[in-house]
Amino acid sequence: MLVLATTGFMLCFWAWALLSPLGSTLHDDLGLTSFQESLVVAVPVIVGSLGRIPVGALTDRVGARRMFPLVSVLTVLPVLYLGHLADSLAEVLVGGFFLGLGGTAFAIGVPFVNAWYPPERRGLALGIFGLGTGGTALSSFTTVQLTDAAFYAFPFDLVAALLVVYSVMAHFLLRDRADRAVPGGSLLARTAATLRMAATLQLSFLYAVAFGGFVAFSVYLPTYLTAAYDLGRSDAAVRTAGFVVLAVAMRPVGGWASDRLHPVPVLITSYAALTALAFLASFELPLIPVGTLAFLGMAAALGAGSGAVFALVARLVPPEQVGSVTGVVGAAGGLGGFFPPLVMGAIHGATEDYTGGFLLLAATAGAATAFTATVVRRRGGSTSRPV
């Protein structure tokens, strides 16, 4: 069940990230400004993020066995539209809006995996499920290369075919745990109750910084590298993929460390490292070796922090509410990734550099460090036993 969920999550995230590596191509083909290019890659992020709220609540009620095949097959439609029909800024934005559906798969998988594992193993299990975010790395590694080697629509056709195959497999093979907790009440009432929980808001802020930072880098780093260091688009895409792979690989490490220690110290360490490295990156030092080390260090911190946040969700949230809380927290994470590309594009357009953007990241990560060390530590405790 964990393998099936992770595979579906990865394919949906691959689809969700198809536009990002093509940002510079669309910039040239459609004559986009820096802000318009940022908007194109950011729209799927915000839609996929907000969509996690109802999708997570629906998963609590009807289960992942229904939701995974449904979301997978519906994501095929915007993928094919973008590959074959969209040829203007407005049409790409419309396609990107519906492409955001792929990003909601996260809110399906977390409650599903959470139900299958005991508390003392959930951090690692959810971290392994989080490997599905590597779909963005698949996109970074392959989209531009497949477009150059074959034709523009080829990566879109490939992803669409894989999603169709997966939706059929999930329909026949995926099953929810028989004794999973099913909440009562309407979707609206359950969502309102979730938003009133203090833990939901605290976890949302933490995930907005950790996963939001990951999403922001995965969608905007190709643009940054081409603008700041004059890299070719293929080179920038491959380097971005390296960043994503490391962040994804560190997610189960963060979950495992949270199981062995506690999520709080893992989060404090991750956010403190992110603070220092973002400040270092603000100087725009030579890419080799200092710049590369700074970005890879941030990737590791963001990945471990993302894994630790959901290890904390498993400790603080009742099983029947994990889907609803995951939807809200996941939405916050995606929204955390929506604004930085727009801010970076605006800052670069006004100042011709990115220093201000990295300083804002450092300040935000510093605030998350302090918040975790005080408010979250008091609420979540610091013992190694699940609460």
MODA-V198527 format. One record per pair of residues at least 12 apart in sequence whose C-alpha atoms are under 10 Angstrom apart, sorted by the first residue. I is the first residue (numbers start at 1). GAP is how many residues later the second one is. If there is no record, write none. Layout:
I&GAP + I&GAP
//
This chain:
1&108 + 1&111 + 1&112 + 1&115 + 1&169 + 1&172 + 1&173 + 1&174 + 1&175 + 1&176 + 2&107 + 2&110 + 2&111 + 2&112 + 2&114 + 2&115 + 2&123 + 2&124 + 2&126 + 2&127 + 2&172 + 3&110 + 3&125 + 3&126 + 3&129 + 4&64 + 4&105 + 4&125 + 4&162 + 4&165 + 4&166 + 4&169 + 4&170 + 4&171 + 5&59 + 5&60 + 5&63 + 5&100 + 5&101 + 5&103 + 5&104 + 5&105 + 5&107 + 5&108 + 5&124 + 5&125 + 5&127 + 5&165 + 5&169 + 6&99 + 6&100 + 6&103 + 6&104 + 6&107 + 6&120 + 6&122 + 6&123 + 6&124 + 6&125 + 6&126 + 6&127 + 6&128 + 7&122 + 7&124 + 7&125 + 7&128 + 7&159 + 7&163 + 8&60 + 8&61 + 8&63 + 8&64 + 8&94 + 8&97 + 8&98 + 8&100 + 8&101 + 8&121 + 8&124 + 8&127 + 8&154 + 8&155 + 8&158 + 8&159 + 8&161 + 8&162 + 9&59 + 9&63 + 9&93 + 9&94 + 9&95 + 9&96 + 9&97 + 9&98 + 9&99 + 9&100 + 9&120 + 9&121 + 9&122 + 9&123 + 9&124 + 9&125 + 9&126 + 10&92 + 10&93 + 10&95 + 10&96 + 10&119 + 10&120 + 10&121 + 10&122 + 10&123 + 10&124 + 10&125 + 10&126 + 10&127 + 10&128 + 11&61 + 11&91 + 11&94 + 11&121 + 11&122 + 11&123 + 11&124 + 11&125 + 11&127 + 11&128 + 11&148 + 11&149 + 11&151 + 11&152 + 11&155 + 12&56 + 12&59 + 12&60 + 12&61 + 12&63 + 12&64 + 12&87 + 12&88 + 12&89 + 12&90 + 12&91 + 12&92 + 12&93 + 12&94 + 12&120 + 12&121 + 12&123 + 12&124 + 12&147 + 12&148 + 12&150 + 12&151 + 12&154 + 13&35 + 13&86 + 13&87 + 13&88 + 13&89 + 13&90 + 13&91 + 13&92 + 13&93 + 13&119 + 13&120 + 13&121 + 13&122 + 13&123 + 13&124 + 13&125 + 13&126 + 14&88 + 14&89 + 14&118 + 14&119 + 14&120 + 14&121 + 14&122 + 14&123 + 14&124 + 14&125 + 14&126 + 14&129 + 14&142 + 14&145 + 14&149 + 15&57 + 15&60 + 15&61 + 15&63 + 15&64 + 15&84 + 15&85 + 15&86 + 15&87 + 15&88 + 15&120 + 15&121 + 15&123 + 15&124 + 15&140 + 15&141 + 15&143 + 15&144 + 15&145 + 15&147 + 15&148 + 16&25 + 16&28 + 16&29 + 16&32 + 16&59 + 16&62 + 16&63 + 16&80 + 16&82 + 16&83 + 16&84 + 16&85 + 16&86 + 16&87 + 16&88 + 16&89 + 16&119 + 16&120 + 16&123 + 17&24 + 17&25 + 17&27 + 17&28 + 17&79 + 17&82 + 17&83 + 17&85 + 17&86 + 17&116 + 17&118 + 17&119 + 17&120 + 17&121 + 17&122 + 17&123 + 17&126 + 17&198 + 17&201 + 17&202 + 18&23 + 18&26 + 18&61 + 18&64 + 18&65 + 18&78 + 18&81 + 18&117 + 18&118 + 18&120 + 18&121 + 18&122 + 18&124 + 18&125 + 18&126 + 18&137 + 18&138 + 18&141 + 18&201 + 19&21 + 19&22 + 19&23 + 19&24 + 19&25 + 19&60 + 19&63 + 19&64 + 19&73 + 19&76 + 19&77 + 19&80 + 19&120 + 19&121 + 19&124 + 19&137 + 19&200 + 20&17 + 20&18 + 20&20 + 20&21 + 20&22 + 20&24 + 20&116 + 20&119 + 20&120 + 20&123 + 20&124 + 20&198 + 20&199 + 20&200 + 20&201 + 20&202 + 20&203 + 20&217 + 21&20 + 21&115 + 21&118 + 21&119 + 21&120 + 21&121 + 21&122 + 21&123 + 21&124 + 21&197 + 21&198 + 21&199 + 21&200 + 21&201 + 21&202 + 21&212 + 21&213 + 21&215 + 21&216 + 21&217 + 21&219 + 21&220 + 22&15 + 22&18 + 22&19 + 22&117 + 22&118 + 22&121 + 22&122 + 22&125 + 22&130 + 22&197 + 22&200 + 22&201 + 22&211 + 22&212 + 22&215 + 23&13 + 23&14 + 23&15 + 23&16 + 23&17 + 23&18 + 23&196 + 23&197 + 23&199 + 23&200 + 23&210 + 24&13 + 24&198 + 24&199 + 24&202 + 24&208 + 24&209 + 25&12 + 25&119 + 25&208 + 26&14 + 26&61 + 26&62 + 26&63 + 26&66 + 27&13 + 27&62 + 29&58 + 29&59 + 30&57 + 30&58 + 30&59 + 31&57 + 31&58 + 32&57 + 33&312 + 33&316 + 34&189 + 34&308 + 34&310 + 34&311 + 34&312 + 34&314 + 34&315 + 35&306 + 35&307 + 35&308 + 35&309 + 35&310 + 35&311 + 35&312 + 35&313 + 35&314 + 36&53 + 36&57 + 36&306 + 36&309 + 37&52 + 37&183 + 37&186 + 37&304 + 37&305 + 37&308 + 38&181 + 38&182 + 38&185 + 38&300 + 38&301 + 38&302 + 38&303 + 38&304 + 38&305 + 38&306 + 38&307 + 38&308 + 39&50 + 39&54 + 39&57 + 39&299 + 39&300 + 39&302 + 39&303 + 39&306 + 40&49 + 40&50 + 40&52 + 40&53 + 40&54 + 40&55 + 40&56 + 40&57 + 41&51 + 41&52 + 41&55 + 41&175 + 41&178 + 41&179 + 41&297 + 41&300 + 41&301 + 42&51 + 42&54 + 42&55 + 42&58 + 42&173 + 42&174 + 42&177 + 42&178 + 42&292 + 42&293 + 42&295 + 42&296 + 42&297 + 42&298 + 42&299 + 42&300 + 43&49 + 43&50 + 43&51 + 43&52 + 43&53 + 43&54 + 43&55 + 43&56 + 43&57 + 43&295 + 44&49 + 44&50 + 44&51 + 44&52 + 44&53 + 44&54 + 44&55 + 44&56 + 44&57 + 44&58 + 44&59 + 44&290 + 44&294 + 45&51 + 45&52 + 45&54 + 45&55 + 45&56 + 45&57 + 45&58 + 45&59 + 45&167 + 45&170 + 45&171 + 45&174 + 45&286 + 45&288 + 45&289 + 45&290 + 45&291 + 45&292 + 45&293 + 45&294 + 46&50 + 46&51 + 46&54 + 46&57 + 46&285 + 46&286 + 46&287 + 46&288 + 46&289 + 46&290 + 46&291 + 46&292 + 46&293 + 47&49 + 47&50 + 47&51 + 47&52 + 47&53 + 47&54 + 47&55 + 47&56 + 47&57 + 47&284 + 47&287 + 47&288 + 47&291 + 48&48 + 48&49 + 48&50 + 48&51 + 48&52 + 48&53 + 48&54 + 48&55 + 48&56 + 48&57 + 48&58 + 48&282 + 48&283 + 48&286 + 48&287 + 49&51 + 49&52 + 49&53 + 49&54 + 49&55 + 49&56 + 49&57 + 49&58 + 49&278 + 49&279 + 49&280 + 49&281 + 49&282 + 49&283 + 49&284 + 49&285 + 49&286 + 49&287 + 49&288 + 49&289 + 50&50 + 50&51 + 50&53 + 50&54 + 50&277 + 50&278 + 50&279 + 50&280 + 50&281 + 50&282 + 50&283 + 50&284 + 50&285 + 51&49 + 51&50 + 51&51 + 51&52 + 51&53 + 51&54 + 51&56 + 51&276 + 51&277 + 51&279 + 51&280 + 51&283 + 52&48 + 52&49 + 52&50 + 52&51 + 52&52 + 52&53 + 52&54 + 52&55 + 52&56 + 52&271 + 52&272 + 52&273 + 52&274 + 52&275 + 52&276 + 52&277 + 52&278 + 52&279 + 52&280 + 52&282 + 53&51 + 53&54 + 53&134 + 53&138 + 53&270 + 53&271 + 53&272 + 53&273 + 53&274 + 53&275 + 53&276 + 53&277 + 53&278 + 53&279 + 54&50 + 54&53 + 54&133 + 54&134 + 54&137 + 54&269 + 54&270 + 54&273 + 54&274 + 55&12 + 55&16 + 55&46 + 55&49 + 55&50 + 55&51 + 55&52 + 55&53 + 55&132 + 55&268 + 55&269 + 55&271 + 55&272 + 55&273 + 56&48 + 56&49 + 56&50 + 56&51 + 56&52 + 56&53 + 56&54 + 56&55 + 56&131 + 56&135 + 56&265 + 56&266 + 56&267 + 56&268 + 56&269 + 56&270 + 56&271 + 56&272 + 56&273 + 56&274 + 56&275 + 57&50 + 57&51 + 57&54 + 57&126 + 57&129 + 57&130 + 57&131 + 57&133 + 57&134 + 57&137 + 57&263 + 57&264 + 57&265 + 57&266 + 57&267 + 57&268 + 57&269 + 57&270 + 57&271 + 58&49 + 58&50 + 58&128 + 58&129 + 58&265 + 58&266 + 58&269 + 59&48 + 59&49 + 59&50 + 59&51 + 59&52 + 59&53 + 59&123 + 59&263 + 59&264 + 59&265 + 59&268 + 60&47 + 60&48 + 60&51 + 60&52 + 60&120 + 60&121 + 60&122 + 60&123 + 60&124 + 60&127 + 60&259 + 60&260 + 60&261 + 60&262 + 60&263 + 60&264 + 60&265 + 61&120 + 61&121 + 61&122 + 61&123 + 61&124 + 61&125 + 61&126 + 61&259 + 61&260 + 61&262 + 61&263 + 62&114 + 62&120 + 62&121 + 63&45 + 63&46 + 63&48 + 63&49 + 63&112 + 63&113 + 63&114 + 63&117 + 63&119 + 63&260 + 64&41 + 64&43 + 64&44 + 64&45 + 64&46 + 64&47 + 64&48 + 64&49 + 64&106 + 64&107 + 64&110 + 64&111 + 64&112 + 64&113 + 65&43 + 65&47 + 65&105 + 65&106 + 65&107 + 65&108 + 65&109 + 65&110 + 65&111 + 65&112 + 66&42 + 66&101 + 66&104 + 66&105 + 66&108 + 66&109 + 66&110 + 67&38 + 67&40 + 67&41 + 67&42 + 67&100 + 67&103 + 67&104 + 68&36 + 68&37 + 68&38 + 68&40 + 68&41 + 68&98 + 68&99 + 68&102 + 68&103 + 68&106 + 69&94 + 69&95 + 69&96 + 69&97 + 69&98 + 69&99 + 69&100 + 69&101 + 69&102 + 69&103 + 69&105 + 70&97 + 70&98 + 70&100 + 70&101 + 71&30 + 71&31 + 71&32 + 71&33 + 71&34 + 71&37 + 71&92 + 71&96 + 72&29 + 72&30 + 72&32 + 72&33 + 72&88 + 72&90 + 72&91 + 72&92 + 72&93 + 72&94 + 72&95 + 72&96 + 72&98 + 73&29 + 73&87 + 73&88 + 73&89 + 73&90 + 73&91 + 73&92 + 73&93 + 73&94 + 73&95 + 74&24 + 74&25 + 74&27 + 74&28 + 74&86 + 74&89 + 74&90 + 74&93 + 75&23 + 75&24 + 75&25 + 75&26 + 75&27 + 75&28 + 75&84 + 75&85 + 75&88 + 75&89 + 76&22 + 76&23 + 76&25 + 76&26 + 76&80 + 76&81 + 76&83 + 76&84 + 76&85 + 76&86 + 76&87 + 76&88 + 77&18 + 77&21 + 77&22 + 77&83 + 78&14 + 78&16 + 78&17 + 78&18 + 78&19 + 78&20 + 78&21 + 78&22 + 78&23 + 78&24 + 78&78 + 78&82 + 79&16 + 79&17 + 79&19 + 79&20 + 79&23 + 79&74 + 79&76 + 79&77 + 79&78 + 79&79 + 79&80 + 79&81 + 80&15 + 80&19 + 80&73 + 80&74 + 80&75 + 80&76 + 80&77 + 80&78 + 80&79 + 80&80 + 80&81 + 81&13 + 81&14 + 81&15 + 81&17 + 81&18 + 81&72 + 81&75 + 82&12 + 82&13 + 82&14 + 82&16 + 82&17 + 82&71 + 82&74 + 82&75 + 83&12 + 83&68 + 83&69 + 83&70 + 83&71 + 83&72 + 83&73 + 83&74 + 83&77 + 84&68 + 84&69 + 84&70 + 84&72 + 84&73 + 85&68 + 103&30 + 103&227 + 103&228 + 103&231 + 104&223 + 104&226 + 104&227 + 104&230 + 105&27 + 105&222 + 106&23 + 106&24 + 106&26 + 106&27 + 106&217 + 106&220 + 106&221 + 106&224 + 106&225 + 107&215 + 107&216 + 107&217 + 107&218 + 107&219 + 107&220 + 107&221 + 107&222 + 107&223 + 107&224 + 108&215 + 108&216 + 108&218 + 108&219 + 109&17 + 109&20 + 109&21 + 109&23 + 109&214 + 109&217 + 110&12 + 110&15 + 110&16 + 110&17 + 110&19 + 110&20 + 110&200 + 110&203 + 110&204 + 110&212 + 110&213 + 110&215 + 110&216 + 110&217 + 110&220 + 111&15 + 111&69 + 111&203 + 111&208 + 111&209 + 111&210 + 111&211 + 111&212 + 111&213 + 111&214 + 111&215 + 111&216 + 112&14 + 112&63 + 112&64 + 112&65 + 112&68 + 112&210 + 112&211 + 113&12 + 113&13 + 113&15 + 113&16 + 113&63 + 113&64 + 114&12 + 114&66 + 114&196 + 114&197 + 114&199 + 114&200 + 114&205 + 114&208 + 114&209 + 115&61 + 115&62 + 115&63 + 115&64 + 115&65 + 115&66 + 115&199 + 115&204 + 115&205 + 115&207 + 116&60 + 116&61 + 116&62 + 116&63 + 116&64 + 118&196 + 118&268 + 119&140 + 119&192 + 119&195 + 119&196 + 119&266 + 119&267 + 119&268 + 120&136 + 120&138 + 120&139 + 120&140 + 120&191 + 120&194 + 120&195 + 120&264 + 120&265 + 120&266 + 121&134 + 121&135 + 121&137 + 121&138 + 121&139 + 121&190 + 121&193 + 121&265 + 122&133 + 122&134 + 122&136 + 122&137 + 122&188 + 122&189 + 122&190 + 122&191 + 122&192 + 122&193 + 122&264 + 123&128 + 123&129 + 123&130 + 123&131 + 123&132 + 123&133 + 123&134 + 123&135 + 123&136 + 123&137 + 123&139 + 123&140 + 123&184 + 123&185 + 123&186 + 123&187 + 123&188 + 123&189 + 123&190 + 123&191 + 123&192 + 124&127 + 124&128 + 124&129 + 124&130 + 124&131 + 124&132 + 124&133 + 124&134 + 124&135 + 124&136 + 124&183 + 124&184 + 124&186 + 124&187 + 125&127 + 125&130 + 125&131 + 125&182 + 125&186 + 126&125 + 126&126 + 126&129 + 126&130 + 126&181 + 126&182 + 126&184 + 126&185 + 126&188 + 127&121 + 127&122 + 127&123 + 127&124 + 127&125 + 127&126 + 127&127 + 127&128 + 127&129 + 127&176 + 127&177 + 127&179 + 127&180 + 127&181 + 127&182 + 127&183 + 127&184 + 128&120 + 128&121 + 128&122 + 128&123 + 128&124 + 128&125 + 128&127 + 128&128 + 128&179 + 129&122 + 129&123 + 129&178 + 130&118 + 130&119 + 130&120 + 130&121 + 130&122 + 130&125 + 130&173 + 130&176 + 130&177 + 130&180 + 131&114 + 131&116 + 131&117 + 131&118 + 131&119 + 131&120 + 131&121 + 131&172 + 131&176 + 132&116 + 133&78 + 133&81 + 133&82 + 133&111 + 133&112 + 133&114 + 133&115 + 133&116 + 133&118 + 133&170 + 134&107 + 134&110 + 134&111 + 134&112 + 134&113 + 134&114 + 134&115 + 135&106 + 135&109 + 135&110 + 135&113 + 136&79 + 136&82 + 136&83 + 136&104 + 136&105 + 136&108 + 136&109 + 136&112 + 137&81 + 137&100 + 137&101 + 137&102 + 137&103 + 137&104 + 137&105 + 137&106 + 137&107 + 137&108 + 137&109 + 137&110 + 137&111 + 138&100 + 138&103 + 138&106 + 138&107 + 139&16 + 139&20 + 139&79 + 139&98 + 139&99 + 139&102 + 140&78 + 140&79 + 140&82 + 140&94 + 140&96 + 140&97 + 140&98 + 140&99 + 140&100 + 140&101 + 140&102 + 140&104 + 141&93 + 141&94 + 141&95 + 141&96 + 141&97 + 141&98 + 141&99 + 141&100 + 141&101 + 142&13 + 142&92 + 142&95 + 142&96 + 142&99 + 143&12 + 143&13 + 143&91 + 143&94 + 144&89 + 144&90 + 144&93 + 144&94 + 145&88 + 145&89 + 145&92 + 145&93 + 146&12 + 148&86 + 180&139 + 180&140 + 181&137 + 181&138 + 181&139 + 181&140 + 181&141 + 182&137 + 182&138 + 182&139 + 183&136 + 183&137 + 183&138 + 183&141 + 184&136 + 187&137 + 190&131 + 190&134 + 190&135 + 191&130 + 191&133 + 191&134 + 191&136 + 191&137 + 192&132 + 193&128 + 193&131 + 193&132 + 194&123 + 194&127 + 194&128 + 194&129 + 194&130 + 194&131 + 194&132 + 194&133 + 194&134 + 195&129 + 195&130 + 195&133 + 195&134 + 197&120 + 197&128 + 198&181 + 199&113 + 199&114 + 199&117 + 199&118 + 199&126 + 199&130 + 199&177 + 199&180 + 199&181 + 200&113 + 200&116 + 200&117 + 200&124 + 200&125 + 200&126 + 200&127 + 200&128 + 200&129 + 201&124 + 201&127 + 201&128 + 201&131 + 202&127 + 202&169 + 202&170 + 202&173 + 202&174 + 202&177 + 203&106 + 203&107 + 203&109 + 203&110 + 203&113 + 203&122 + 203&123 + 203&125 + 203&126 + 203&127 + 203&129 + 203&130 + 203&169 + 203&173 + 204&105 + 204&121 + 204&122 + 204&123 + 204&124 + 204&125 + 204&126 + 204&127 + 204&128 + 204&129 + 204&131 + 204&132 + 205&104 + 205&124 + 205&127 + 205&128 + 205&131 + 205&163 + 205&166 + 206&61 + 206&65 + 206&99 + 206&100 + 206&102 + 206&103 + 206&123 + 206&126 + 206&127 + 206&130 + 206&159 + 206&161 + 206&162 + 206&163 + 206&165 + 206&166 + 206&170 + 207&95 + 207&98 + 207&99 + 207&100 + 207&101 + 207&102 + 207&103 + 207&122 + 207&123 + 207&124 + 207&125 + 207&126 + 207&127 + 207&128 + 207&129 + 207&161 + 208&98 + 208&121 + 208&122 + 208&123 + 208&124 + 208&125 + 208&126 + 208&127 + 208&128 + 208&129 + 208&130 + 208&160 + 209&62 + 209&65 + 209&93 + 209&96 + 209&97 + 209&123 + 209&124 + 209&125 + 209&126 + 209&127 + 209&128 + 209&152 + 209&155 + 209&156 + 209&158 + 209&159 + 210&57 + 210&60 + 210&61 + 210&64 + 210&88 + 210&89 + 210&91 + 210&92 + 210&93 + 210&94 + 210&95 + 210&96 + 210&97 + 210&98 + 210&99 + 210&123 + 210&126 + 210&127 + 210&155 + 210&158 + 211&36 + 211&91 + 211&92 + 211&93 + 211&94 + 211&95 + 211&96 + 211&98 + 211&119 + 211&121 + 211&122 + 211&123 + 211&124 + 211&125 + 211&126 + 212&90 + 212&94 + 212&118 + 212&119 + 212&120 + 212&121 + 212&122 + 212&123 + 212&124 + 212&125 + 212&126 + 212&127 + 212&128 + 213&61 + 213&85 + 213&86 + 213&88 + 213&89 + 213&90 + 213&93 + 213&120 + 213&121 + 213&122 + 213&123 + 213&124 + 213&125 + 213&126 + 213&127 + 213&148 + 213&152 + 214&29 + 214&30 + 214&33 + 214&34 + 214&84 + 214&85 + 214&86 + 214&87 + 214&88 + 214&89 + 214&92 + 214&119 + 214&120 + 214&122 + 214&123 + 215&29 + 215&87 + 215&118 + 215&119 + 215&120 + 215&121 + 215&122 + 215&123 + 215&125 + 215&126 + 216&118 + 216&119 + 216&120 + 216&121 + 216&122 + 216&123 + 216&124 + 216&125 + 216&126 + 216&128 + 217&23 + 217&26 + 217&27 + 217&78 + 217&81 + 217&82 + 217&120 + 217&123 + 217&124 + 218&19 + 218&22 + 218&23 + 218&24 + 218&25 + 218&26 + 218&29 + 218&81 + 218&119 + 218&123 + 219&18 + 219&21 + 219&118 + 219&119 + 219&121 + 219&122 + 220&20 + 220&117 + 220&120 + 220&121 + 220&122 + 220&124 + 220&125 + 221&15 + 221&16 + 221&18 + 221&19 + 221&20 + 221&22 + 221&74 + 221&120 + 222&12 + 222&13 + 222&14 + 222&15 + 222&16 + 222&17 + 222&18 + 222&19 + 223&13 + 223&14 + 223&17 + 223&118 + 223&121 + 223&122 + 224&12 + 224&117 + 224&120 + 224&121 + 224&124 + 224&129 + 224&130 + 225&12 + 225&14 + 225&15 + 225&62 + 227&121 + 227&125 + 227&126 + 227&127 + 228&56 + 228&59 + 228&120 + 228&124 + 228&125 + 228&126 + 229&55 + 229&57 + 229&58 + 239&53 + 239&57 + 240&55 + 240&56 + 242&53 + 242&54 + 242&57 + 243&49 + 243&52 + 243&53 + 243&54 + 243&55 + 243&56 + 243&57 + 244&52 + 244&55 + 244&56 + 244&58 + 244&59 + 245&51 + 245&54 + 245&55 + 245&58 + 246&50 + 246&51 + 246&52 + 246&53 + 246&54 + 246&55 + 246&56 + 246&57 + 246&58 + 247&49 + 247&50 + 247&51 + 247&52 + 247&53 + 247&54 + 247&55 + 247&56 + 247&57 + 247&58 + 247&59 + 247&60 + 248&51 + 248&52 + 248&54 + 248&55 + 248&56 + 248&58 + 248&59 + 249&50 + 249&51 + 249&54 + 249&55 + 250&49 + 250&50 + 250&51 + 250&52 + 250&53 + 250&54 + 250&55 + 250&56 + 250&57 + 251&49 + 251&50 + 251&51 + 251&52 + 251&53 + 251&54 + 251&55 + 251&56 + 251&57 + 251&58 + 251&59 + 252&51 + 252&52 + 252&54 + 252&55 + 252&56 + 252&59 + 253&13 + 253&47 + 253&50 + 253&51 + 253&52 + 253&54 + 253&55 + 254&12 + 254&13 + 254&16 + 254&46 + 254&47 + 254&48 + 254&49 + 254&50 + 254&51 + 254&52 + 254&53 + 254&54 + 254&55 + 254&56 + 254&57 + 255&48 + 255&49 + 255&50 + 255&51 + 255&52 + 255&53 + 255&54 + 255&55 + 255&56 + 255&57 + 256&48 + 256&51 + 256&52 + 256&55 + 257&47 + 257&50 + 257&51 + 257&54 + 257&127 + 258&46 + 258&47 + 258&49 + 258&50 + 258&51 + 258&52 + 258&53 + 258&54 + 258&126 + 258&128 + 259&49 + 259&52 + 259&53 + 259&125 + 259&126 + 259&127 + 260&123 + 260&124 + 260&125 + 261&121 + 261&122 + 261&123 + 261&124 + 262&46 + 262&49 + 262&50 + 262&53 + 262&118 + 262&119 + 262&120 + 262&121 + 262&122 + 262&123 + 262&124 + 263&41 + 263&42 + 263&44 + 263&45 + 263&46 + 263&47 + 263&48 + 263&49 + 263&50 + 263&52 + 263&109 + 263&113 + 263&114 + 263&117 + 263&118 + 263&119 + 263&120 + 263&121 + 264&41 + 264&44 + 264&45 + 264&47 + 264&48 + 264&105 + 264&108 + 264&109 + 264&110 + 264&112 + 264&113 + 264&114 + 264&116 + 264&117 + 264&118 + 264&119 + 265&43 + 265&104 + 265&107 + 265&108 + 265&112 + 265&117 + 266&35 + 266&38 + 266&39 + 266&41 + 266&42 + 266&43 + 266&106 + 267&34 + 267&35 + 267&37 + 267&38 + 267&39 + 267&40 + 267&41 + 267&42 + 267&45 + 267&101 + 267&102 + 267&105 + 267&106 + 267&109 + 268&37 + 268&97 + 268&98 + 268&100 + 268&101 + 268&102 + 268&103 + 268&104 + 268&105 + 268&109 + 269&32 + 269&35 + 269&36 + 269&100 + 269&104 + 270&27 + 270&28 + 270&30 + 270&31 + 270&32 + 270&33 + 270&34 + 270&35 + 270&36 + 270&38 + 270&95 + 270&98 + 270&99 + 271&27 + 271&30 + 271&31 + 271&33 + 271&34 + 271&91 + 271&93 + 271&94 + 271&95 + 271&96 + 271&97 + 271&98 + 271&99 + 271&101 + 272&29 + 272&90 + 272&93 + 272&94 + 272&95 + 272&96 + 272&97 + 272&98 + 273&21 + 273&24 + 273&25 + 273&27 + 273&28 + 273&29 + 273&89 + 273&92 + 273&93 + 273&96 + 274&20 + 274&21 + 274&23 + 274&24 + 274&25 + 274&26 + 274&27 + 274&28 + 274&31 + 274&87 + 274&88 + 274&89 + 274&90 + 274&91 + 274&92 + 274&95 + 275&23 + 275&26 + 275&83 + 275&84 + 275&85 + 275&86 + 275&87 + 275&88 + 275&89 + 275&90 + 275&91 + 275&92 + 275&93 + 275&94 + 276&18 + 276&21 + 276&22 + 276&86 + 276&87 + 276&89 + 276&90 + 277&14 + 277&16 + 277&17 + 277&18 + 277&19 + 277&20 + 277&21 + 277&24 + 277&81 + 277&84 + 277&85 + 278&16 + 278&17 + 278&19 + 278&20 + 278&77 + 278&79 + 278&80 + 278&81 + 278&82 + 278&83 + 278&84 + 278&85 + 278&87 + 279&15 + 279&76 + 279&77 + 279&78 + 279&79 + 279&80 + 279&81 + 279&82 + 279&83 + 279&84 + 280&14 + 280&15 + 280&75 + 280&78 + 280&79 + 280&82 + 281&12 + 281&13 + 281&14 + 281&17 + 281&73 + 281&74 + 281&76 + 281&77 + 281&78 + 281&81 + 282&71 + 282&72 + 282&73 + 282&74 + 282&75 + 282&76 + 282&77 + 282&78 + 282&79 + 282&80 + 283&70 + 283&71 + 283&72 + 283&73 + 283&75 + 283&76 + 284&69 + 284&70 + 284&71 + 284&74 + 306&27 + 309&20 + 310&12 + 310&16 + 310&19 + 310&20 + 311&75 + 312&64 + 312&68 + 312&74 + 312&75 + 313&12 + 313&13 + 313&16 + 313&67 + 314&12 + 314&72 + 314&73 + 315&65 + 315&70 + 315&71 + 315&72 + 316&63 + 316&64 + 316&70 + 316&71 + 317&70 + 340&17 + 340&18 + 340&20 + 340&21 + 341&16 + 343&13 + 343&14 + 343&17 + 344&12 + 344&13 + 344&14 + 345&12
//
